[in-house]
Amino acid sequence: MPKENFTRYSMRENMLKKILIRVDYDGVTDINKWIDIFKATPVLNNHFNDYGQSYLNKASFDLSKMEEVARQRALPISAFDSLPIHHFRESHFDGHQDKVNMEIAGLFMTFQVDCVHYTNIDDYFNYLNRYLTTFMESDRYIKIKRIGIRKIGGDSFAGTEDMNNTFETGFFEGHTIDNADTTIIEREYHDRFMKTMTEGDNANRSVKVNYSTHCRRIESERPFQAVLDIDTYIDEYIIRKDNLTFPAALSSSLELINDYMFELYKMSVTINYLNEHGEPQQ
C-alpha cells in the first residue's frame, strides 16, 4: 500500500509531542487595546480560563529563540527588552485533551499545543483564523510578516533495528564526516530548503522548511530516543512572491504549511508504521 493513500484524517495515532504556531506582524498601534477587545469577546476568550502578564527578557525567553526572532525580523535584540507578553492558559477545546497556551505580544503571537491524545489540528486552525481575522480587523495597519508551524515528535527504541521499523533507514544515520568510534547517539542532522508546489490548488505556492533529526541516549529499557523536528513557514519573501494578502490568505496558508508537513512526516516513517497506526484511503 503506497504512502500516498494515507492522509491526516486516516491516522489513528501518531508520535507528535508538541506543536508551536507563531505569527509575526508589524503595525500594531496598541497591543493593550487589543487585549481589552480580546477579553471582551467571548468567542475568542472562552477557550482559556487563566490570564497573566510578564515581560520578555533574557531571563524569561530563551536567548537563541530571541536571536532567531530578531534575525528574522531584522531587529536588534534590544527591541525585545521588557516587551509585555500576555499569557492565556488553562485551555478547553471541545473534543481535545491537549494543553494549549497562547501568548500575545506587540510583535508576535504564539499558540503552543502540548499533545495529549492528539487527534488533529483543524479546531485550532479554526480558532486561529477567527482570532487573527478579528485582530487584523481591529487595526488596519497590522501586516503579517511570517506564519510558521513547528512540530516535534518521536519515540524511544531498544536499538537501531527497532528504530528502523518506525523511521526510514538513514534518516538518523546520514552521511558523516568521521565514522571513527561513533554511533547515531548524539548525532544531529539539519536540512533547510524551500519547496514550491507543482500541482493542485496550491501550484506555484511555496514554503520554507527547517528539518532536523536527533537521537540521544536516555536511562530506559528503550535507551534510544529519536526526535523529529520540522519547522515550516512562509516569510516576507514568500508573501511577496505569492502575492498573499491577509487575512484572506490565513486559512489557505495554514493548510498549505500543515499539509506539506504531513508529507514530510510520511517521507520520514516507514509504510509499516503507517499501516500499524492508520487506515489507508482507497
C-alpha positions in Angstrom: 0.0 0.0 0.0 1.7 3.3 -1.1 2.2 6.1 1.4 0.1 8.4 -0.8 -3.0 6.6 0.4 -2.6 7.8 4.0 -4.0 11.2 4.9 -4.0 13.3 8.1 -7.5 12.0 8.8 -6.7 8.4 8.3 -4.2 8.2 11.2 -5.5 6.7 14.4 -2.5 7.9 16.4 1.0 9.4 15.9 4.2 10.3 17.7 3.5 14.1 17.9 4.5 15.7 21.3 4.4 19.4 20.7 3.1 22.0 18.2 4.2 25.6 18.1 2.4 28.1 15.8 4.0 31.5 15.6 2.7 34.5 13.7 4.9 37.6 13.4 3.4 41.0 12.5 4.1 44.8 12.4 2.0 47.9 12.7 0.2 47.2 16.0 -0.8 50.6 17.4 -1.6 49.4 20.9 -1.4 45.8 22.0 -3.1 46.6 25.3 -6.1 47.9 23.5 -6.3 44.6 21.6 -6.1 42.6 24.8 -9.1 44.6 26.1 -11.0 43.7 22.9 -10.0 40.1 23.3 -11.1 39.9 26.9 -14.5 41.4 25.9 -15.1 38.9 23.0 -16.4 35.6 24.3 -15.9 33.7 21.1 -12.2 34.4 21.4 -11.6 34.3 25.1 -13.9 31.4 26.2 -11.3 28.8 25.4 -9.0 30.0 28.2 -9.6 30.2 31.9 -6.4 31.8 33.1 -4.6 35.0 32.2 -1.3 36.5 33.2 1.2 39.1 32.1 5.0 39.1 32.1 7.8 40.8 30.3 10.0 39.4 27.7 13.7 39.4 28.6 16.7 37.1 28.6 15.5 35.6 31.8 12.1 34.6 30.6 12.8 33.9 26.9 15.4 31.5 25.6 18.2 33.6 24.1 18.6 31.5 21.0 14.9 32.0 20.2 15.1 35.7 20.9 18.0 35.9 18.4 16.1 33.9 15.8 13.0 36.2 16.0 15.3 39.3 15.9 17.2 37.9 12.9 14.0 37.1 11.0 12.5 40.4 11.8 15.8 42.4 11.1 15.5 43.9 14.6 18.1 44.4 17.3 17.8 42.2 20.3 17.3 45.4 22.4 13.9 45.8 20.7 12.7 42.9 22.9 13.8 44.4 26.2 10.9 44.4 28.6 8.4 43.5 25.9 5.0 42.8 27.5 3.7 39.3 27.0 0.1 38.4 27.7 -0.5 34.7 28.6 -3.7 32.8 28.2 -3.7 29.3 29.8 -5.9 26.5 31.2 -7.4 25.8 27.8 -10.5 23.9 26.8 -11.3 23.0 23.2 -14.2 20.5 22.9 -13.1 17.0 21.9 -9.4 17.7 22.8 -7.3 16.8 25.8 -4.2 18.8 24.7 -2.9 21.6 26.8 -2.9 24.9 24.9 -1.1 28.1 25.8 -1.4 31.3 23.8 1.0 34.2 24.2 0.3 37.7 22.6 2.8 40.5 22.2 3.2 43.6 20.1 5.4 41.9 17.6 4.2 38.3 17.5 1.8 35.7 19.0 2.4 32.0 19.7 -0.1 29.2 20.1 1.5 26.2 21.7 0.0 22.7 22.0 1.3 20.1 24.3 -0.2 17.0 22.8 -2.3 14.7 25.0 -4.1 12.0 22.9 -3.8 14.4 20.0 -6.3 13.9 17.2 -5.9 16.7 14.6 -5.3 20.4 14.2 -8.4 21.6 12.5 -10.2 23.1 15.5 -7.1 25.0 16.4 -6.8 26.4 12.9 -10.5 27.4 13.0 -9.8 29.3 16.2 -6.6 31.0 14.9 -8.4 32.1 11.7 -11.1 33.7 13.8 -8.6 35.2 16.2 -6.2 36.6 13.6 -9.0 37.9 11.4 -10.6 39.8 14.3 -7.1 41.0 15.3 -6.3 42.5 11.9 -9.8 44.0 11.6 -9.2 45.8 14.8 -6.3 47.8 13.4 -5.9 48.3 9.7 -2.2 49.0 10.0 -1.3 45.4 11.0 0.8 43.5 8.5 1.6 39.8 8.7 5.4 39.2 8.3 5.6 35.4 9.0 3.4 32.4 9.7 5.1 29.2 10.9 4.3 25.8 12.4 6.8 23.8 14.2 6.1 20.1 15.2 8.2 18.0 17.4 7.7 14.3 17.8 9.4 11.0 18.3 9.7 7.9 20.4 12.2 5.7 22.3 13.6 2.5 20.9 15.6 -0.5 22.0 18.2 0.0 19.2 18.7 0.9 15.6 16.9 -2.1 14.3 13.8 -1.2 16.4 14.1 2.4 15.2 14.2 1.4 11.6 10.8 -0.3 11.9 9.4 3.2 12.5 11.7 5.6 10.7 13.1 5.1 7.2 16.6 3.7 7.3 19.2 6.5 7.1 17.1 9.4 8.5 19.0 9.2 11.7 22.2 7.8 10.2 23.0 10.3 7.5 26.4 11.0 5.9 29.1 11.6 8.5 32.4 13.4 8.3 34.2 10.9 10.5 32.8 7.5 11.4 35.5 6.6 13.8 34.2 5.2 17.1 30.8 6.8 16.8 27.1 5.8 16.7 23.9 7.6 15.9 23.6 8.6 19.6 24.0 12.4 20.0 24.1 12.9 16.2 22.1 15.7 14.8 21.2 16.4 11.2 19.7 19.6 9.8 18.4 20.5 6.4 17.0 23.8 5.2 15.2 24.3 1.9 12.3 26.0 0.1 9.6 23.9 -1.5 7.4 25.1 -4.4 4.2 23.1 -5.0 3.7 21.9 -8.6 0.1 20.8 -8.7 -3.4 21.3 -7.3 -4.9 24.5 -5.8 -1.5 25.4 -4.3 0.5 25.1 -7.5 3.4 27.6 -7.5 2.9 28.5 -3.8 6.0 28.0 -1.6 7.0 27.2 1.9 10.4 27.2 3.7 11.4 24.3 5.9 13.9 23.6 8.7 14.1 19.8 9.1 16.0 18.2 11.9 16.6 14.7 13.4 18.3 14.0 16.7 19.0 10.8 18.6 20.2 10.7 22.2 20.6 8.1 24.9 18.2 8.1 27.9 18.0 6.0 31.1 15.4 3.5 30.0 14.8 -0.1 28.8 14.4 1.6 25.4 17.5 3.9 25.6 17.5 5.3 22.0 15.3 8.4 22.0 14.7 9.7 18.4 13.3 13.2 17.8 11.9 14.5 14.6 11.7 18.3 14.5 10.0 20.1 11.5 9.6 23.8 11.2 7.7 25.0 8.2 6.8 28.6 7.4 6.1 31.4 5.0 8.1 34.7 5.4 8.1 38.1 3.8 9.8 36.8 0.7 7.2 34.2 0.0 4.3 36.6 0.9 5.6 38.9 -1.8 6.4 36.2 -4.3 3.0 34.5 -3.9 1.1 37.8 -3.7 -0.6 36.9 -0.5 -2.9 39.3 1.3 -4.2 38.8 4.8 -6.5 38.0 6.4 -7.8 36.5 3.2 -4.9 34.1 2.9 -4.7 33.0 6.5 -6.7 29.7 6.2 -5.0 28.6 2.9 -1.5 29.4 4.3 -2.0 27.4 7.5 -3.4 24.5 5.5 -0.6 24.6 2.9 2.0 24.6 5.7 0.4 21.8 7.6 -0.3 19.6 4.5 3.3 19.7 3.4 4.5 18.9 6.9 2.4 15.8 6.8 4.0 14.8 3.5 7.5 15.3 5.1 6.3 13.1 8.1 5.2 10.4 5.7 8.6 10.5 3.9 10.3 10.1 7.3 8.4 7.0 8.6 8.0 3.5 7.1 5.0 2.1 5.4 4.8 -0.5 8.2 4.4 2.3 10.7 1.7 4.0 8.7 -0.2 0.7 8.4 0.1 0.0 12.1 -1.2 3.4 13.1 -3.6 4.4 10.4 -6.1 3.3 7.8 -5.2 3.8 4.1 -7.7 5.6 1.9 -8.9 3.6 -1.1 
